[in-house]
Amino acid sequence: MATKTDSKTAGFVPHTVALVLDVADRGQSTTIAVLQEARAELRAAVDNTIELVEKLTASGLRFARKVTAKIDEASHETLGNVERVLGGAVKSARETSRAATDLAHSAVSGIAGQPTASA
């Protein structure tokens, strides 16, 4: 943005002042343009950082849901297996108790000389 000089003010000092003003104007314009570019780049960097944090948060939540589902599946399966084992143990204990009772009755009957109910 060159400053126009009047022919009446032509001379070394007026031209020097005009040149200094032109340099200051261009320097100011360049500085503002650089600051605007820096602002735009900072804004883009902050926006990208926020987007990255959003994606990481969403990914972390998806991972937490999957881990929770896997833990729930494993605990469900484990509880089912524990129930089967305990049920089998109780059934086996009943059968063993019944067999011991029958054996005791047979032994007592054999000692006393009475016929057993199973005979």
C-alpha positions in Angstrom: 0.0 0.0 0.0 2.2 2.8 -1.3 1.7 6.3 0.1 1.3 8.8 -2.6 3.4 11.9 -2.3 2.4 15.3 -3.6 4.9 17.1 -5.9 5.0 20.0 -3.4 6.4 17.7 -0.7 8.9 16.0 -2.9 12.2 15.6 -1.3 14.4 13.3 0.7 12.6 13.5 4.1 9.1 13.1 2.8 10.1 10.1 0.6 11.9 8.6 3.6 8.9 9.1 5.8 6.6 7.6 3.1 8.9 4.6 2.8 9.0 4.0 6.5 5.2 4.2 6.6 4.9 1.7 3.7 7.3 -0.7 5.5 5.4 -0.4 8.7 2.1 -1.0 6.9 3.4 -4.1 5.1 5.0 -5.4 8.3 1.7 -4.9 10.2 -0.3 -6.7 7.4 2.2 -9.5 7.3 2.2 -9.9 11.1 -1.6 -10.0 11.2 -1.7 -12.5 8.3 0.9 -14.8 10.1 -1.1 -14.5 13.4 -4.3 -15.4 11.5 -2.6 -18.5 10.0 -1.3 -19.4 13.4 -4.8 -19.0 14.9 -6.3 -21.2 12.1 -3.6 -23.9 12.7 -4.1 -23.8 16.5 -7.9 -24.1 16.0 -7.4 -27.1 13.7 -5.0 -28.7 16.2 -7.5 -28.2 19.1 -10.4 -29.5 17.0 -8.4 -32.6 16.0 -7.4 -33.2 19.6 -11.0 -33.0 20.7 -12.1 -35.3 18.0 -9.3 -37.8 19.0 -10.4 -37.6 22.6 -14.0 -38.3 21.6 -12.9 -41.3 19.5 -10.7 -42.6 22.3 -13.5 -42.2 24.8 -16.0 -44.0 22.5 -13.5 -46.8 21.9 -12.9 -47.1 25.6 -16.6 -47.4 26.3 -17.0 -50.0 23.6 -14.1 -52.0 25.0 -15.6 -51.7 28.5 -19.0 -53.0 27.2 -17.3 -56.0 25.5 -15.3 -56.8 28.6 -18.5 -56.6 30.7 -20.3 -58.9 28.3 -17.4 -61.4 28.3 -17.2 -61.4 32.1 -21.0 -61.9 32.3 -20.8 -64.8 29.8 -18.0 -66.4 31.8 -19.8 -66.0 35.2 -23.0 -67.3 33.7 -21.2 -70.4 32.4 -19.3 -70.9 35.6 -22.5 -70.7 37.7 -24.2 -73.2 35.5 -21.2 -75.6 35.8 -21.1 -75.1 39.6 -24.9 -75.9 39.8 -24.4 -79.1 37.8 -21.4 -80.2 40.0 -23.3 -79.5 43.2 -26.4 -81.2 41.9 -24.3 -84.2 40.9 -22.6 -84.3 44.3 -25.9 -84.1 46.2 -27.3 -86.9 44.0 -24.2 -89.0 44.5 -24.4 -88.4 48.3 -28.0 -89.5 48.4 -27.3 -92.6 46.4 -24.3 -93.4 48.7 -26.4 -92.8 51.8 -29.2 -95.0 50.4 -26.7 -97.7 49.6 -25.1 -97.4 53.1 -28.6 -97.6 54.7 -29.5 -100.7 52.6 -26.1 -102.3 53.6 -26.6 -101.5 57.2 -30.1 -103.1 57.1 -28.8 -106.1 55.4 -26.0 -106.5 57.9 -28.3 -106.1 60.9 -30.8 -108.5 59.4 -28.0 -111.0 58.6 -26.8 -110.8 62.2 -30.2 -111.0 63.7 -31.2 -113.8 61.3 -34.2 -112.0 59.8 -34.8 -112.1 56.0 -34.1 -108.8 54.2 -36.8 -106.8 52.4 -34.9 -107.1 49.2 -34.9 -111.0 49.3 
